[in-house]
Amino acid sequence: MNSLLAVAQVQTKYRHIDFRTVYDFGTLSIQQQARLFNDADAIIMVHGAQMANSIFSVEGTMFVELGCRVFEFLGSQNYLKLIGGKYTMVQFCWNGEGFLFGLGSGEGFHD
């Protein structure tokens, strides 16, 4: 992730973006976690319990969830409708013979 951010930060089109990297959500208070999600326009992270913080996000936040076995909790149309978010999952798994790659997406509905 650090190498990806380093490449993005030197490109002119990304210089105005404030990238934040969190390695361990357990070191942050609930208030700090809520603020990070509430301030974010987009969140890219590995599948895990920390995604529950998405409830603190604002309408229109884009989520990209990475993992081998992604269960699409955030990709649920009912949940996306609740938070008004957009979602993409990226699955990348080794099956013993080669890597399997998959994408999925969803978007919240607006009344």
C-alpha positions in Angstrom: 0.0 0.0 0.0 2.8 2.4 0.8 4.4 2.0 -2.6 1.0 2.6 -4.3 0.5 5.8 -2.2 4.0 7.0 -3.0 3.3 6.7 -6.7 -0.1 8.4 -6.4 1.2 11.3 -4.3 3.8 12.4 -6.9 1.3 12.5 -9.7 -0.1 16.0 -10.3 -3.7 14.9 -10.5 -3.5 13.4 -6.9 -1.5 16.1 -5.2 -4.5 17.8 -3.7 -5.7 14.6 -2.1 -5.0 14.0 1.6 -4.2 10.3 1.8 -4.3 8.7 5.3 -3.0 5.2 6.1 -4.1 3.3 9.2 -2.2 0.1 10.1 -4.1 -0.8 13.3 -7.5 0.5 14.1 -7.1 -1.0 17.6 -4.7 1.9 18.4 -7.4 4.5 17.7 -10.3 5.5 19.9 -13.8 5.0 18.6 -14.1 8.7 18.2 -10.9 8.8 16.1 -12.1 5.9 13.9 -15.5 7.6 13.4 -13.8 10.9 12.4 -11.6 9.1 9.8 -14.6 7.5 8.2 -16.8 10.6 8.4 -14.1 12.8 6.8 -13.3 10.3 4.0 -14.6 10.7 0.4 -13.2 7.2 -0.4 -12.0 4.3 1.7 -9.8 1.5 0.5 -9.1 -1.3 2.9 -8.7 -5.0 3.5 -11.9 -6.9 4.4 -12.4 -7.0 8.2 -14.3 -5.8 11.2 -13.0 -2.2 10.8 -15.5 -1.9 7.9 -18.2 -1.6 10.5 -17.0 2.0 10.9 -18.7 2.7 7.6 -21.8 3.6 9.6 -20.0 6.9 10.4 -19.5 7.7 6.7 -21.3 10.4 4.9 -23.6 10.0 1.9 -21.7 9.3 -1.3 -18.6 7.8 0.2 -16.9 5.3 -2.1 -15.7 2.0 -0.5 -13.2 -0.4 -2.1 -12.9 -3.6 -0.1 -9.9 -5.9 -0.7 -9.6 -9.6 0.3 -9.6 -13.2 -0.7 -13.0 -14.1 0.7 -15.2 -10.9 0.7 -18.7 -11.5 2.0 -20.1 -8.3 0.6 -21.7 -6.9 3.8 -21.0 -3.5 2.6 -22.2 -4.5 -0.9 -25.7 -5.2 0.4 -28.1 -3.0 -1.4 -30.1 -2.5 1.8 -27.0 -1.3 3.6 -25.8 0.9 0.8 -29.2 2.5 0.7 -28.9 3.2 4.4 -25.5 4.9 4.1 -26.0 6.3 0.6 -22.6 4.9 -0.5 -20.9 3.3 -3.5 -19.0 0.0 -3.2 -16.5 -2.1 -5.1 -14.9 -5.3 -3.9 -11.7 -6.8 -5.2 -11.0 -10.5 -4.6 -7.6 -11.9 -5.2 -7.0 -15.5 -4.1 -4.6 -18.3 -4.6 -6.3 -21.6 -5.4 -3.2 -23.8 -5.4 -2.8 -23.6 -9.2 -3.1 -19.9 -9.9 -4.6 -16.6 -8.7 -8.3 -16.0 -9.0 -9.4 -12.5 -9.4 -12.9 -11.1 -9.1 -14.7 -7.7 -8.9 -18.1 -6.8 -7.6 -19.9 -3.5 -7.1 -23.0 -1.8 -5.8 -24.5 1.6 -5.3 -26.9 3.0 -2.8 -30.3 4.1 -3.9 -31.6 7.6 -3.3 -35.2 8.5 -2.7 
